[in-house]
Amino acid sequence: MVRVERAGGGPARRRVVALGEPFSDRELEVLRMLAGPLSQREIGAELFISLNTVKTHTKTIYRKLGAADRTDAVARARELGLL
């Protein structure tokens, strides 16, 4: 699904939202932890996974939510009832 958004009358931004794509259990764990104060390194330590694995999950989460950054991903997840 593609959603076009306009912000403040400026040019439209195209954002691809892959909401039909399910989240893995681990992606949901990482997403829940992104809502907290921990760094990606600390999230990895808590979940016993490497920093690179956390970064990979984070990129996938952003893509699935159509988010640009951590704050956007958390807000979007809350809108969708994932958090």
Phi, psi and omega in degrees: 000137177244130179241131178258128180243146174241130180244117175059032178076003180282189180295151180290142174253137175264129180230121178272123181245112183264062183288340179284350182271121184289154175269141174285164178301319181292321177299320178294322176298313180297316179302315179298322180284333176296335179286347181262190186274357186287147173284169178298322178299316180292323176299315178302316180296318179296322184265000181060043175230161182285161176302318179298323178293319176300315180298321178295314178299319181297316178298320179294319178299313179302316181296314182294328180269349185069035184259150180266334183204182184300314180299316179296318180296316180295316179298316180295318178297321177294319177302322184272359179076020178277342178239000000 
